Amino acid sequence: MQSEKSNERIILGIDPGTAVMGYGLVKEIKTRTEMISLGVVKMDHLADHSLKLKRIFEKTIALIDEYHPDCLAIEAPFYGKNIQVMLKLGRAQGIAIAAALSRDIPIFEYSPRKIKQSITGNGNASKEQVAAMLQTLLKFKETPEFLDATDGLAVAVCHSFQKITGTSDQKTYSGWETYVKDNPKKIKGKI
């Protein structure tokens, strides 16, 4: 695995969701960032929430094993009024984080506002604006079927930009110990 200080690295970005999870991979070479892949994992056909979580874990592991990213950048759940939706999104994010940690991949977490700000300069930008800016920045013409794919790509590009600009407010975890230490309220108890 390459270090964060290396001149070249691969970043896996994930926009967690329980109906559709978006992902994107970029390769960073010094100050240049290029797209490797982007896509979605559809789970709306799965009725059981635990099956959706299993699918997120399996797909995240498959992406890690195929592309060997140096780190995972993930969108943090935003605050919403529906607590059930927040709980499900938090679980989806946690499963993707667990998959990366199981492969010793460092985790970087960004708020939706920070991601939009990094890509477009506007923290309130629409998904369409983010997608259009990514097409310009990374010089690709394909229009993904779901904007969740470009949202996943945006998380990866956001992380890449933090190294270039030297500004960052993300949290990083290098293992379970640091994650548990920083998130004691998320730990329910011993199993």
Salt bridges, closest charged atoms under 4 A:
GLU4 OE1 - ARG9 NH1 2.31
GLU4 OE1 - HIS159 NE2 3.68
GLU8 OE2 - LYS27 NZ 3.26
GLU28 OE1 - ARG9 NE 2.60
GLU28 OE1 - LYS163 NZ 3.54
GLU34 OE1 - ARG32 NH2 3.18
GLU58 OE2 - LYS54 NZ 3.67
ASP65 OD1 - ARG103 NE 2.87
GLU145 OE2 - LYS42 NZ 3.51
ASP151 OD2 - LYS127 NZ 2.19
